[in-house]
Each structure stands twice: as structure tokens, then as C-alpha cells.
């Protein structure tokens, strides 16, 4: 007489489906979480005042326009760091720039004192022209319009 074989537990019968399902659900969830985190950090950097000052200055700077043409647009991956506490802080950013005549990277350093940001160093890295130091005073935002009374 043959011994009756007992079927294994749920896990032993269904482990390929369980692992497959966990992978199929886990990978998109992982990508969604870290993609959202990446997007949030990029948004925080690109919405910052040092980034706006640098991009405004670059789009109106004659040397930048001469090298890569106009209109100057920002590339998609801005890197760097921004920190501030109270009225002081600092920022170091690398901003890719794209124009009809080429590409370049704008490197800026900024500091915040008494609540006001100021670009302290600016340099343009261009493939053919090399590194070009730009005057930090050219990187300011236009004054906000005064409200009518």
C-alpha cells in the first residue's frame, strides 16, 4: 500500500505567485516613492531664490548669450545644496543651460545674510570655451513692483 502524500502548506504551494506578486507591486511602489522624493528635492532647489537669481542673471548675461545663444533655458537636472537657518545661509548650485548654439553649466555660490540672498561667485563651464568667471553683481533679480496705494 502506498503512503498518502500530504500536500504542503499554502506557502509551499503558492510561493512563486506570492514572490511574483510582491515584486510586481514592490518595484512600482519603490519607483513611485523615490521618484516623488527626487521630484520634491528638484522642485525645492528650482523654486529657491538663489536658483531664480542665477537663472535670471544667466539669461541676460552677454557672455552666456554669446556662447550658447538666446533663448537660454535651464536643463533638467539641477544639482547642489541649499541651507539656511533664520536670516543666514548658503547655496552652491550647478545649473545646466541649453541654448540654440550649445550647452553650458552655470556654477554659482550664494550666501544669505540678514535674510537677503546674494550671489558671491559665478562661473560658466562651456565645452569649447572652458571655464569663464562671471561677475556676481550681474546676478540679481529685478525689484518687485510696488503695490499701488
C-alpha positions in Angstrom: 0.0 0.0 0.0 1.2 3.4 -0.9 1.6 6.1 1.7 -0.7 9.1 1.1 1.2 12.2 0.3 0.1 15.2 2.2 0.0 18.4 0.3 2.3 21.1 1.7 1.2 24.3 3.3 0.0 27.4 1.5 3.5 28.8 1.1 5.0 25.7 -0.4 2.2 25.5 -3.0 2.0 29.2 -3.9 5.4 30.8 -3.2 6.1 31.5 -7.0 2.9 33.5 -7.2 3.5 35.3 -3.9 7.0 36.3 -4.8 6.0 37.4 -8.3 3.1 39.5 -6.9 5.4 41.1 -4.3 7.9 42.0 -7.0 5.2 43.3 -9.4 3.8 45.5 -6.6 7.0 46.4 -4.8 9.0 47.7 -7.8 6.4 50.3 -8.9 5.9 51.4 -5.3 9.7 51.7 -4.8 10.0 53.8 -8.0 7.0 55.9 -7.0 8.4 56.7 -3.6 11.9 57.6 -4.7 10.7 59.3 -7.9 8.4 61.5 -5.7 11.3 62.3 -3.4 13.6 63.1 -6.3 11.0 65.4 -7.8 10.3 67.1 -4.5 14.0 67.9 -4.0 14.4 69.2 -7.5 11.4 71.4 -7.1 12.7 72.8 -3.8 16.0 73.7 -5.5 14.5 75.2 -8.6 12.0 77.2 -6.6 14.7 78.7 -4.4 15.8 82.4 -4.6 19.4 81.6 -5.4 18.3 79.4 -8.4 16.0 82.2 -9.6 18.7 84.8 -9.3 21.3 82.6 -11.1 18.9 81.7 -14.0 17.7 85.3 -14.4 21.3 86.5 -14.5 22.4 83.8 -17.0 19.6 84.5 -19.4 20.5 88.2 -19.5 24.3 87.9 -19.3 26.0 88.9 -22.6 28.8 86.3 -22.3 26.3 83.5 -21.8 24.1 84.6 -24.7 27.2 84.9 -26.9 28.3 81.3 -26.2 25.0 79.4 -26.3 22.6 81.8 -28.0 19.2 83.0 -27.0 16.8 81.9 -25.6 18.7 80.4 -22.7 16.8 77.7 -21.0 17.5 75.5 -17.9 18.4 71.9 -18.4 16.5 69.2 -16.4 18.9 68.2 -13.6 20.0 70.9 -11.2 22.4 69.8 -8.6 23.8 71.4 -5.4 22.8 72.2 -1.9 20.9 75.0 -0.1 20.9 75.5 3.6 19.5 78.4 5.7 18.6 79.0 9.3 17.0 82.2 10.4 18.5 85.0 8.4 21.7 83.3 7.2 22.6 80.5 4.9 24.4 79.5 1.8 23.9 77.7 -1.5 26.1 76.0 -4.1 24.3 75.1 -7.4 25.2 73.7 -10.8 22.6 74.6 -13.4 22.7 73.1 -16.9 21.9 75.7 -19.5 20.7 75.0 -23.1 20.6 77.4 -26.0 20.3 77.1 -29.7 24.1 77.3 -30.2 25.1 74.9 -27.4 25.1 73.8 -23.8 26.9 75.0 -20.7 26.8 74.6 -17.0 26.4 77.6 -14.6 28.1 77.1 -11.2 27.1 79.6 -8.6 27.7 80.1 -4.9 25.4 82.3 -2.9 25.1 83.4 0.7 22.2 84.7 2.8 22.8 87.5 5.3 20.1 89.2 7.2 17.5 87.5 5.1 18.9 88.6 1.7 20.4 86.3 -0.8 23.5 87.4 -2.8 25.5 85.5 -5.5 29.1 85.5 -4.4 30.7 83.5 -7.2 29.5 82.6 -10.7 31.3 80.6 -13.3 30.2 79.2 -16.7 31.6 75.9 -17.9 31.4 75.5 -21.6 32.8 72.7 -23.7 34.8 74.8 -26.2 35.4 78.0 -24.2 36.4 76.3 -20.9 35.5 77.9 -17.6 34.6 81.6 -17.6 34.3 83.6 -14.4 31.2 85.9 -14.4 30.7 89.0 -12.3 28.5 88.1 -9.3 26.9 91.6 -9.4 25.2 90.7 -12.7 23.1 88.1 -10.9 20.3 89.9 -9.2 16.6 89.7 -9.5 14.7 92.8 -10.7 12.9 94.7 -8.0 9.4 93.6 -7.3 6.8 96.1 -8.4 5.4 98.3 -5.6 1.7 97.9 -4.9 -0.5 100.8 -5.8 -2.0 102.8 -2.9 
